[in-house]
Amino acid sequence: MSAAPPRAPEGADLEDHAIDRASRTDAHADDRRVGPRDSVAALHAEVDVEAARLQALHGARLRCARGCTGCCADDLTVSAPEAAHIRAQHARLLAEARPHAPGACAFLDGEGACRIYAARPYVCRTQGLPLRWIDEDAEGEEAVEYRDICPLNEAGTPLEALTPDACWTLGPAEERLATLGLRGPAGERGAEEPGARVALRALFARG
């Protein structure tokens, strides 16, 4: 069943549910061995593979390109593990550079390009793609599938006509990030509490 999307859920909304589930089902999380798959870099690599497949599938409708900053909002936040990952990968930038002026993402440069593109957060890796997610209806009685896409990429096959595997499904990656916040490598858990959201602008030492 499809319906007009109210708004794609924020990462915080999805990760809150994931953290609750992980906490209930993994009471001994700290005792579990962390494997190579359990890292932000590994998650990003997997996301990139699937995102590339969808980008190739929808290439005719996607208008995303270097310099397009419509999704690069100033109020973007990331999970604690991703904040720790950015700190580790770009310590000098965060210590010496200044964020972009308010009104756009702090990591944009003067030409509208991302200064941390290789380490950009999960949400930035899937922006522009057709999105799908499952949520309760307005009455909270039935699970409903919602779909959405950037307005610049609306032209093309109607979203409701796409098969599920032609969309990016929100939820699984958010659950992986939530789990990393609970039991991931110590350097990627971040100093924040599990489930905390960190403003990208707040990562800079100099305002």
FIKOLNU-812713 format. One record per atom (N, C-alpha, C): residue number from 1; residue in one letter; atom name; x, y, z. Coordinates in steps of 0.1 Angstrom, whole numbers. Atoms other than C-alpha are relative to their C-alpha. Layout:
SITE    n  res  atom   east  north     up
SITE  NUM    A    CA      X      Y      Z
...
//
This chain:
SITE    n  res  atom   east  north     up
SITE    1    M     N      8    -12      0
SITE    1    M    CA      0      0      0
SITE    1    M     C      9     12      0
SITE    2    S     N     -8    -12      1
SITE    2    S    CA     14     34    -10
SITE    2    S     C     -8     12      4
SITE    3    A     N      7    -13     -4
SITE    3    A    CA      6     69      2
SITE    3    A     C      9     11     -2
SITE    4    A     N     -8    -12      2
SITE    4    A    CA     18    104     -3
SITE    4    A     C      9      2     12
SITE    5    P     N     -9      0    -12
SITE    5    P    CA     49    108     19
SITE    5    P     C     -2     13      8
SITE    6    P     N      1    -12     -9
SITE    6    P    CA     46    131     49
SITE    6    P     C     14      7      0
SITE    7    R     N    -13     -5      0
SITE    7    R    CA     84    136     50
SITE    7    R     C      9    -12      3
SITE    8    A     N    -10     11     -3
SITE    8    A    CA    114    112     49
SITE    8    A     C      4      2     14
SITE    9    P     N     -4     -1    -14
SITE    9    P    CA    122    104     85
SITE    9    P     C     15      3      1
SITE   10    E     N    -13     -4     -3
SITE   10    E    CA    153    119    100
SITE   10    E     C      8    -12      5
SITE   11    G     N     -8     11     -5
SITE   11    G    CA    182     96    109
SITE   11    G     C     -3     -3     14
SITE   12    A     N      2      2    -14
SITE   12    A    CA    175    102    145
SITE   12    A     C    -13     -8      3
SITE   13    D     N     13      7     -2
SITE   13    D    CA    139     89    142
SITE   13    D     C      3    -15     -1
SITE   14    L     N     -2     14      3
SITE   14    L    CA    151     56    127
SITE   14    L     C     10     -6     10
SITE   15    E     N    -11      6     -9
SITE   15    E    CA    182     52    150
SITE   15    E     C     -6     -2     14
SITE   16    D     N      6      2    -14
SITE   16    D    CA    161     57    182
SITE   16    D     C     -6    -14      1
SITE   17    H     N      7     13      0
SITE   17    H    CA    140     26    172
SITE   17    H     C     11    -11      0
SITE   18    A     N    -11     10      1
SITE   18    A    CA    172      7    163
SITE   18    A     C      7     -2     13
SITE   19    I     N     -7      1    -12
SITE   19    I    CA    189     15    195
SITE   19    I     C     -8     -7     11
SITE   20    D     N      8      7    -10
SITE   20    D    CA    160      4    216
SITE   20    D     C      0    -15     -3
SITE   21    R     N      0     14      3
SITE   21    R    CA    159    -29    197
SITE   21    R     C     13     -7      3
SITE   22    A     N    -13      6     -3
SITE   22    A    CA    196    -35    199
SITE   22    A     C      3     -2     15
SITE   23    S     N     -2      1    -14
SITE   23    S    CA    196    -28    236
SITE   23    S     C     -8    -11      6
SITE   24    R     N      8     10     -5
SITE   24    R    CA    168    -52    243
SITE   24    R     C      5    -14     -3
SITE   25    T     N     -4     13      5
SITE   25    T    CA    182    -81    222
SITE   25    T     C     14     -3      2
SITE   26    D     N    -14      2     -1
SITE   26    D    CA    218    -77    230
SITE   26    D     C      5      6     13
SITE   27    A     N     -3     -5    -14
SITE   27    A    CA    222    -73    268
SITE   27    A     C     15     -1      2
SITE   28    H     N    -15      1     -2
SITE   28    H    CA    259    -84    265
SITE   28    H     C      7      5    -12
SITE   29    A     N     -6     -6     12
SITE   29    A    CA    268    -62    236
SITE   29    A     C     15      2      1
SITE   30    D     N    -14     -3     -2
SITE   30    D    CA    301    -52    251
SITE   30    D     C      9    -12      0
SITE   31    D     N     -8     12      0
SITE   31    D    CA    312    -88    253
SITE   31    D     C      1     -7    -14
SITE   32    R     N      0      6     13
SITE   32    R    CA    306    -95    216
SITE   32    R     C     12      5     -8
SITE   33    R     N    -11     -3      8
SITE   33    R    CA    336    -96    193
SITE   33    R     C     -4      9    -12
SITE   34    V     N      3     -9     11
SITE   34    V    CA    336    -67    168
SITE   34    V     C      8     -5    -13
SITE   35    G     N     -7      5     12
SITE   35    G    CA    343    -79    132
SITE   35    G     C      3     11     -9
SITE   36    P     N     -4    -10     10
SITE   36    P    CA    356    -60    102
SITE   36    P     C    -12      7     -6
SITE   37    R     N     12     -6      5
SITE   37    R    CA    321    -54     90
SITE   37    R     C     -6     11      9
SITE   38    D     N      6     -9     -9
SITE   38    D    CA    313    -34    121
SITE   38    D     C      9     13      1
SITE   39    S     N     -6    -12      0
SITE   39    S    CA    328     -1    112
SITE   39    S     C     -7     10     -9
SITE   40    V     N      7    -10      8
SITE   40    V    CA    316     32     97
SITE   40    V     C      5     -2    -15
SITE   41    A     N     -6      2     14
SITE   41    A    CA    340     27     67
SITE   41    A     C     -6    -11     -7
SITE   42    A     N      6     11      6
SITE   42    A    CA    326     -7     60
SITE   42    A     C    -14      2     -4
SITE   43    L     N     13     -3      4
SITE   43    L    CA    291      5     61
SITE   43    L     C     -1     10    -12
SITE   44    H     N      0     -9     12
SITE   44    H    CA    298     34     38
SITE   44    H     C      4     -7    -13
SITE   45    A     N     -4      7     13
SITE   45    A    CA    315     11     13
SITE   45    A     C    -12     -8     -5
SITE   46    E     N     12      7      5
SITE   46    E    CA    284    -11     12
SITE   46    E     C    -11      9     -5
SITE   47    V     N     10    -10      5
SITE   47    V    CA    261     19      9
SITE   47    V     C      4      5    -14
SITE   48    D     N     -4     -6     13
SITE   48    D    CA    282     32    -20
SITE   48    D     C     -3    -10    -11
SITE   49    V     N      2     10     10
SITE   49    V    CA    279     -1    -39
SITE   49    V     C    -15      0     -4
SITE   50    E     N     14      0      3
SITE   50    E    CA    241     -1    -36
SITE   50    E     C     -5     13     -6
SITE   51    A     N      4    -13      6
SITE   51    A    CA    238     36    -43
SITE   51    A     C      5      2    -14
SITE   52    A     N     -5      0     14
SITE   52    A    CA    259     32    -74
SITE   52    A     C     -9     -7     -9
SITE   53    R     N     10      8      8
SITE   53    R    CA    235      6    -87
SITE   53    R     C    -12      8     -3
SITE   54    L     N     12     -8      2
SITE   54    L    CA    206     29    -81
SITE   54    L     C      2     12     -9
SITE   55    Q     N     -3    -11      9
SITE   55    Q    CA    223     58    -97
SITE   55    Q     C      1     -3    -14
SITE   56    A     N     -1      5     14
SITE   56    A    CA    230     38   -128
SITE   56    A     C    -14     -2     -5
SITE   57    L     N     13      3      4
SITE   57    L    CA    194     27   -129
SITE   57    L     C     -8     13     -2
SITE   58    H     N      8    -12      1
SITE   58    H    CA    180     62   -125
SITE   58    H     C      8     12     -6
SITE   59    G     N     -8    -10      5
SITE   59    G    CA    207     81   -143
SITE   59    G     C     -7     11     -8
SITE   60    A     N      7    -10      9
SITE   60    A    CA    183     98   -167
SITE   60    A     C     -8     10      8
SITE   61    R     N      8    -10     -8
SITE   61    R    CA    163    115   -139
SITE   61    R     C      8      7     10
SITE   62    L     N     -8     -7    -11
SITE   62    L    CA    191    124   -114
SITE   62    L     C      7     12     -5
SITE   63    R     N     -6    -13      3
SITE   63    R    CA    202    160   -115
SITE   63    R     C     12      3     10
SITE   64    C     N    -10     -2    -11
SITE   64    C    CA    227    156    -86
SITE   64    C     C     14      1     -7
SITE   65    A     N    -13     -1      5
SITE   65    A    CA    262    168    -95
SITE   65    A     C      8     10      9
SITE   66    R     N     -8     -9     -7
SITE   66    R    CA    291    187    -81
SITE   66    R     C     -5     14     -1
SITE   67    G     N      5    -14     -1
SITE   67    G    CA    280    222    -70
SITE   67    G     C    -15      1      2
SITE   68    C     N     14      0     -4
SITE   68    C    CA    243    211    -65
SITE   68    C     C      0     -1     15
SITE   69    T     N      0      0    -15
SITE   69    T    CA    238    220    -28
SITE   69    T     C    -14      0      6
SITE   70    G     N     13     -1     -5
SITE   70    G    CA    201    217    -25
SITE   70    G     C     -3     -9     13
SITE   71    C     N      2      8    -12
SITE   71    C    CA    204    189      1
SITE   71    C     C     10      3     11
SITE   72    C     N    -11     -3    -10
SITE   72    C    CA    234    204     19
SITE   72    C     C     -5     11     10
SITE   73    A     N      6     -9    -10
SITE   73    A    CA    214    220     47
SITE   73    A     C      9      3     11
SITE   74    D     N     -8     -5    -11
SITE   74    D    CA    229    239     76
SITE   74    D     C     -3     -8     13
SITE   75    D     N      4      6    -12
SITE   75    D    CA    211    219    102
SITE   75    D     C      2    -15      0
SITE   76    L     N     -2     15      0
SITE   76    L    CA    224    184     93
SITE   76    L     C      7     -5     12
SITE   77    T     N     -7      7    -11
SITE   77    T    CA    233    161    121
SITE   77    T     C      3    -14     -4
SITE   78    V     N     -4     13      3
SITE   78    V    CA    250    128    121
SITE   78    V     C      0     -8     13
SITE   79    S     N     -1      9    -12
SITE   79    S    CA    252     98    145
SITE   79    S     C     14      2      6
SITE   80    A     N    -12     -1     -7
SITE   80    A    CA    279     97    171
SITE   80    A     C     12     -8     -7
SITE   81    P     N    -11      7      7
SITE   81    P    CA    299     70    152
SITE   81    P     C      5      7    -13
SITE   82    E     N     -4     -7     12
SITE   82    E    CA    299     90    120
SITE   82    E     C      7     13      4
SITE   83    A     N     -7    -11     -4
SITE   83    A    CA    309    121    139
SITE   83    A     C     15     -3      4
SITE   84    A     N    -14      4     -4
SITE   84    A    CA    339    102    154
SITE   84    A     C      8     -4    -13
SITE   85    H     N     -6      4     12
SITE   85    H    CA    347     89    119
SITE   85    H     C      5     13     -7
SITE   86    I     N     -4    -12      6
SITE   86    I    CA    348    124    105
SITE   86    I     C     12      7      7
SITE   87    R     N    -11     -5     -8
SITE   87    R    CA    370    136    134
SITE   87    R     C     13     -7     -3
SITE   88    A     N    -13      8      2
SITE   88    A    CA    395    108    128
SITE   88    A     C      5      2    -14
SITE   89    Q     N     -4     -2     14
SITE   89    Q    CA    396    114     90
SITE   89    Q     C      5     14     -3
SITE   90    H     N     -3    -14      4
SITE   90    H    CA    398    151     90
SITE   90    H     C      3      9     12
SITE   91    A     N     -4     -7    -13
SITE   91    A    CA    414    162    123
SITE   91    A     C      6     14     -3
SITE   92    R     N     -7    -13      3
SITE   92    R    CA    435    190    107
SITE   92    R     C    -10     10     -6
SITE   93    L     N     10     -9      5
SITE   93    L    CA    406    204     87
SITE   93    L     C     -9      6     11
SITE   94    L     N      9     -5    -11
SITE   94    L    CA    384    206    118
SITE   94    L     C      8      9     10
SITE   95    A     N     -7     -8    -10
SITE   95    A    CA    412    221    139
SITE   95    A     C      4     14     -6
SITE   96    E     N     -6    -12      6
SITE   96    E    CA    424    247    114
SITE   96    E     C     -9      8     -9
SITE   97    A     N      8     -6      9
SITE   97    A    CA    397    255     89
SITE   97    A     C    -13      6      7
SITE   98    R     N     12     -5     -5
SITE   98    R    CA    365    274     94
SITE   98    R     C    -12     -6     -8
SITE   99    P     N     12      6      7
SITE   99    P    CA    330    261     85
SITE   99    P     C     -5     10    -10
SITE  100    H     N      7     -8     10
SITE  100    H    CA    310    274     56
SITE  100    H     C     -9     10      8
SITE  101    A     N      9    -10     -6
SITE  101    A    CA    290    305     64
SITE  101    A     C    -14     -6      3
SITE  102    P     N     14      5     -3
SITE  102    P    CA    256    298     80
SITE  102    P     C     -9      1    -12
SITE  103    G     N      9      0     11
SITE  103    G    CA    229    289     56
SITE  103    G     C      2    -12     -9
SITE  104    A     N     -3     12      7
SITE  104    A    CA    245    258     41
SITE  104    A     C      9     -9      8
SITE  105    C     N     -8     10     -7
SITE  105    C    CA    264    227     52
SITE  105    C     C     14      6      4
SITE  106    A     N    -13     -5     -4
SITE  106    A    CA    295    236     72
SITE  106    A     C     12     -5     -8
SITE  107    F     N    -11      6      7
SITE  107    F    CA    316    214     51
SITE  107    F     C      1      4    -15
SITE  108    L     N     -1     -5     14
SITE  108    L    CA    310    231     17
SITE  108    L     C     12     10     -1
SITE  109    D     N    -11    -10      3
SITE  109    D    CA    339    250      2
SITE  109    D     C     -6     12     -8
SITE  110    G     N      5    -12      6
SITE  110    G    CA    336    283    -16
SITE  110    G     C     -7     -2    -14
SITE  111    E     N      6      3     13
SITE  111    E    CA    326    266    -49
SITE  111    E     C    -12    -10      2
SITE  112    G     N     11      9     -2
SITE  112    G    CA    299    244    -33
SITE  112    G     C      3    -14     -1
SITE  113    A     N     -4     14      0
SITE  113    A    CA    319    212    -32
SITE  113    A     C      3     -4     15
SITE  114    C     N     -2      5    -13
SITE  114    C    CA    322    190     -2
SITE  114    C     C     15     -2      4
SITE  115    R     N    -14      1     -4
SITE  115    R    CA    355    192     17
SITE  115    R     C      3    -14      7
SITE  116    I     N     -2     13     -6
SITE  116    I    CA    350    157     33
SITE  116    I     C     -7    -11     -8
SITE  117    Y     N      8      9      9
SITE  117    Y    CA    335    139      3
SITE  117    Y     C      2    -15      2
SITE  118    A     N     -2     14     -2
SITE  118    A    CA    352    106      8
SITE  118    A     C     -5     -5     14
SITE  119    A     N      4      4    -13
SITE  119    A    CA    342    106     45
SITE  119    A     C    -14      5      3
SITE  120    R     N     13     -6     -2
SITE  120    R    CA    308    122     40
SITE  120    R     C    -10    -10      7
SITE  121    P     N      9      9     -8
SITE  121    P    CA    280    108     62
SITE  121    P     C     -9     -9     -9
SITE  122    Y     N      9      9      7
SITE  122    Y    CA    256     80     51
SITE  122    Y     C    -11      8     -7
SITE  123    V     N     11     -7      6
SITE  123    V    CA    227    104     45
SITE  123    V     C      4      7    -12
SITE  124    C     N     -4     -8     12
SITE  124    C    CA    247    124     20
SITE  124    C     C      3    -10    -12
SITE  125    R     N     -3      9     10
SITE  125    R    CA    255     92      1
SITE  125    R     C    -13     -5     -8
SITE  126    T     N     12      5      6
SITE  126    T    CA    219     84     -7
SITE  126    T     C    -10     11     -4
SITE  127    Q     N      9    -11      4
SITE  127    Q    CA    204    119    -12
SITE  127    Q     C     -2      0    -15
SITE  128    G     N      4     -1     14
SITE  128    G    CA    186    124    -45
SITE  128    G     C     -6    -13     -6
SITE  129    L     N      6     13      5
SITE  129    L    CA    177     87    -49
SITE  129    L     C    -14     -1      4
SITE  130    P     N     14      3     -4
SITE  130    P    CA    141     74    -48
SITE  130    P     C      1     -7     14
SITE  131    L     N      0      5    -13
SITE  131    L    CA    135     67    -11
SITE  131    L     C    -13     -7      3
SITE  132    R     N     12      7     -5
SITE  132    R    CA    111     42      5
SITE  132    R     C      2     -3     14
SITE  133    W     N     -1      4    -14
SITE  133    W    CA    103     35     41
SITE  133    W     C    -14     -4      5
SITE  134    I     N     12      5     -6
SITE  134    I    CA     76     18     62
SITE  134    I     C     -3      8     13
SITE  135    D     N      4     -8    -13
SITE  135    D    CA     57     38     89
SITE  135    D     C    -15     -3      2
SITE  136    E     N     14      2     -3
SITE  136    E    CA     24     37    106
SITE  136    E     C     -8     11     -7
SITE  137    D     N      9    -10      6
SITE  137    D    CA     -6     55     90
SITE  137    D     C     -4     10     11
SITE  138    A     N      3    -11     -9
SITE  138    A    CA    -21     86    106
SITE  138    A     C     -7     -5     12
SITE  139    E     N      7      5    -11
SITE  139    E    CA    -42     65    129
SITE  139    E     C      8    -10      8
SITE  140    G     N     -9      9     -7
SITE  140    G    CA    -13     43    139
SITE  140    G     C     -5    -14      1
SITE  141    E     N      6     13      0
SITE  141    E    CA    -32     12    130
SITE  141    E     C      5     -9    -11
SITE  142    E     N     -4      8     11
SITE  142    E    CA    -16      0     98
SITE  142    E     C     14      5     -5
SITE  143    A     N    -13     -4      6
SITE  143    A    CA     19     -1     83
SITE  143    A     C     -2      4    -14
SITE  144    V     N      2     -6     13
SITE  144    V    CA     21     20     52
SITE  144    V     C     14      3     -6
SITE  145    E     N    -12     -3      7
SITE  145    E    CA     48     23     26
SITE  145    E     C      0     14     -5
SITE  146    Y     N     -1    -14      5
SITE  146    Y    CA     59     59     18
SITE  146    Y     C     12      1     -9
SITE  147    R     N    -11     -2      9
SITE  147    R    CA     81     71    -10
SITE  147    R     C      2     15     -2
SITE  148    D     N     -4    -14      2
SITE  148    D    CA     99    104    -17
SITE  148    D     C     12      1     -9
SITE  149    I     N    -12     -2      8
SITE  149    I    CA    125    119    -39
SITE  149    I     C      3     15      0
SITE  150    C     N     -3    -15      1
SITE  150    C    CA    143    153    -43
SITE  150    C     C     -8      6    -11
SITE  151    P     N      8     -6     10
SITE  151    P    CA    121    177    -62
SITE  151    P     C      7      2    -14
SITE  152    L     N     -7     -2     13
SITE  152    L    CA    148    182    -88
SITE  152    L     C      1    -13     -8
SITE  153    N     N     -1     13      7
SITE  153    N    CA    147    145    -96
SITE  153    N     C    -14     -7     -2
SITE  154    E     N     13      5      1
SITE  154    E    CA    109    141    -98
SITE  154    E     C     -4     -5    -14
SITE  155    A     N      3      4     14
SITE  155    A    CA    107    138   -136
SITE  155    A     C      4    -14     -3
SITE  156    G     N     -4     14      3
SITE  156    G    CA    106    102   -147
SITE  156    G     C    -11     -9      4
SITE  157    T     N     10     10     -4
SITE  157    T    CA     88     70   -138
SITE  157    T     C     -6      4     14
SITE  158    P     N      6     -3    -13
SITE  158    P    CA     63     77   -110
SITE  158    P     C      5     -9     11
SITE  159    L     N     -5      8    -10
SITE  159    L    CA     76     66    -77
SITE  159    L     C     -8    -12      4
SITE  160    E     N      8     11     -4
SITE  160    E    CA     47     44    -70
SITE  160    E     C      1    -12    -10
SITE  161    A     N     -1     10     10
SITE  161    A    CA     54     25   -102
SITE  161    A     C     14     -8      1
SITE  162    L     N    -13      6     -2
SITE  162    L    CA     90     16    -91
SITE  162    L     C     -1    -13      9
SITE  163    T     N     -1     11     -9
SITE  163    T    CA     97    -18    -77
SITE  163    T     C      8      3     13
SITE  164    P     N     -8     -3    -12
SITE  164    P    CA    111    -19    -41
SITE  164    P     C     15      1     -2
SITE  165    D     N    -15      0      2
SITE  165    D    CA    146    -28    -53
SITE  165    D     C      5     11     -9
SITE  166    A     N     -4    -11      8
SITE  166    A    CA    146      3    -75
SITE  166    A     C      0     13      9
SITE  167    C     N      0    -11    -10
SITE  167    C    CA    144     25    -43
SITE  167    C     C     10     -3     10
SITE  168    W     N     -8      2    -12
SITE  168    W    CA    167     31    -14
SITE  168    W     C     -9     -1     12
SITE  169    T     N      9      2    -11
SITE  169    T    CA    150     16     16
SITE  169    T     C      7      5     13
SITE  170    L     N     -5     -6    -13
SITE  170    L    CA    155     36     48
SITE  170    L     C     -3    -11     11
SITE  171    G     N      2      9    -12
SITE  171    G    CA    160     15     80
SITE  171    G     C     12     -8      2
SITE  172    P     N    -11      9     -3
SITE  172    P    CA    187    -11     76
SITE  172    P     C     14      7      3
SITE  173    A     N    -13     -7     -3
SITE  173    A    CA    217     13     74
SITE  173    A     C     -1      7     13
SITE  174    E     N      2     -7    -13
SITE  174    E    CA    203     33    103
SITE  174    E     C      2     -9     12
SITE  175    E     N     -1     10    -10
SITE  175    E    CA    201      1    123
SITE  175    E     C     15     -3      2
SITE  176    R     N    -15      3     -1
SITE  176    R    CA    238     -6    115
SITE  176    R     C      7     11      8
SITE  177    L     N     -7    -12     -7
SITE  177    L    CA    248     29    127
SITE  177    L     C     -4      0     15
SITE  178    A     N      4      0    -14
SITE  178    A    CA    228     25    159
SITE  178    A     C      8    -11      7
SITE  179    T     N     -7     10     -6
SITE  179    T    CA    245     -8    166
SITE  179    T     C     15      4      2
SITE  180    L     N    -14     -5     -2
SITE  180    L    CA    279      8    160
SITE  180    L     C      1      9     12
SITE  181    G     N      0     -8    -12
SITE  181    G    CA    270     33    186
SITE  181    G     C      0     -7     13
SITE  182    L     N      1      8    -12
SITE  182    L    CA    264      6    211
SITE  182    L     C     12     -9      2
SITE  183    R     N    -11     10     -2
SITE  183    R    CA    292    -19    204
SITE  183    R     C     11      1    -11
SITE  184    G     N    -10     -1     11
SITE  184    G    CA    313     -6    175
SITE  184    G     C     14      2      6
SITE  185    P     N    -14     -3     -5
SITE  185    P    CA    351      0    177
SITE  185    P     C      0     12      9
SITE  186    A     N      0    -11    -10
SITE  186    A    CA    359     23    206
SITE  186    A     C      2     13     -7
SITE  187    G     N     -3    -13      6
SITE  187    G    CA    373     50    183
SITE  187    G     C    -12      5     -9
SITE  188    E     N     11     -5      9
SITE  188    E    CA    340     51    163
SITE  188    E     C    -13      1      8
SITE  189    R     N     12     -2     -8
SITE  189    R    CA    315     51    192
SITE  189    R     C     -2     15      3
SITE  190    G     N      1    -14     -3
SITE  190    G    CA    322     88    198
SITE  190    G     C     -1      2     15
SITE  191    A     N      1     -3    -14
SITE  191    A    CA    322    105    232
SITE  191    A     C    -15      2      4
SITE  192    E     N     14     -3     -3
SITE  192    E    CA    284    112    229
SITE  192    E     C     -7    -13      4
SITE  193    E     N      8     12     -4
SITE  193    E    CA    257     89    243
SITE  193    E     C     -5     -7    -12
SITE  194    P     N      6      7     12
SITE  194    P    CA    243     62    220
SITE  194    P     C    -13      7     -4
SITE  195    G     N     12     -6      5
SITE  195    G    CA    216     77    199
SITE  195    G     C      2     15     -1
SITE  196    A     N     -1    -15      1
SITE  196    A    CA    230    113    202
SITE  196    A     C      3      4    -14
SITE  197    R     N     -2     -6     13
SITE  197    R    CA    230    134    171
SITE  197    R     C     10     12      2
SITE  198    V     N    -11    -10     -1
SITE  198    V    CA    260    157    164
SITE  198    V     C     -2      9    -12
SITE  199    A     N      1     -9     10
SITE  199    A    CA    256    188    144
SITE  199    A     C     14      1     -8
SITE  200    L     N    -13      0      8
SITE  200    L    CA    282    189    115
SITE  200    L     C      8     13      3
SITE  201    R     N     -6    -13     -3
SITE  201    R    CA    289    226    123
SITE  201    R     C      8     -1     13
SITE  202    A     N     -6      0    -13
SITE  202    A    CA    298    217    159
SITE  202    A     C     13     -8      0
SITE  203    L     N    -13      7      1
SITE  203    L    CA    327    195    147
SITE  203    L     C     12      9     -2
SITE  204    F     N    -11     -9      3
SITE  204    F    CA    348    225    138
SITE  204    F     C      4      6     14
SITE  205    A     N     -6     -6    -12
SITE  205    A    CA    371    239    165
SITE  205    A     C     -2     15      0
SITE  206    R     N      1    -15      2
SITE  206    R    CA    368    274    151
SITE  206    R     C    -14      3     -7
SITE  207    G     N     13     -3      5
SITE  207    G    CA    334    289    145
SITE  207    G     C      0     10    -12
//
